[in-house]
Amino acid sequence: MTPVQLRAARLMLGWTQDELAKAAKVSRASVNRHESGTGVGEGQTLLMQRALEDDGIVLLPDGAVVEGVPVFGGVGLRRPG
């Protein structure tokens, strides 16, 4: 998950950095470091990714095609139900 994907996913859910940190059980500083591109450990990144995915986020891989348009670093939200 790229820093841009993390920030976009968090904002798509309307979460603050604190709310993501709580949901992922990581520190707010870890969320901030990842979003700023400073980087965090792979384990912390996976915890953040899982928390976002558990709330409906879908991370789109580079080269995915959405409605005929290639996507690079995309983020989506599953429809309810």
N, C-alpha and C positions, 0 to 999 in steps of 0.2 A: 504494500500500500504506500503510495507516494504521499509526501506532505500535502500536496494539492488535493488529492483524493480524501485524505483525512479531514482537512478543513471543510471541504465541500460537503462531505457526508455529515459532519457534525452540524453544520449550518442548515442542511436540508432537514435535519431532525429538530432543529431549533434548540440544540443543546449548547450550553456554555462549556468551556474547557473543564470547569469543575464538575459539571454533570457527567461528561464523558469519563473523566478520571474516576469518579465514584462508580459508574456502571462497569468500567473495565478493571477496577481495583488496582489502579496505578496512580502515581502522583500527578498532580496538575502540572508540575514541572516537566514530567515525561511527555504529556500531551503537548505542552508548549514547545519543548525541544524538537519533537517530531514535526510539528507544523512549521517550525522555523527552518527545518532542514538540517539542524544540528545532529539529529539522529539519536536513536535509543536502541536498546537491545532488541533482538528478534522476538524474544518472549513477550516483551511489553507491547511491541507492535501487534503481535497476534492477539493479545488480550483486548487491545483497542478495536481491532478489526472484528473480533467476535462480538463485542458489545454492540457495535454499530450494526452488524448483520443480524443480530438477535432482535433489533428494533426495526428491521425492514430494509436496510441498506444493501444494495447489490453493487459490488465493485466490478467494473467492466474492464477486461484485459485490453491492452493495446492491440489494435487491429480488429476489435469486435465491430460488427456492422449493425447499426441501429437505423431502421427505416432507410436502408440503402446508403447510409453515410458511415464511413469508418470513424471509429472513436478511439481516442488515445488518452488514457488516464481518466476514463469516465466514471461517473457515479450515478446510480439509479436508485429508485425506491419501489419496493414491491407494492402492488395494489392490495389493499385489505380484502380478505375473503377470497 
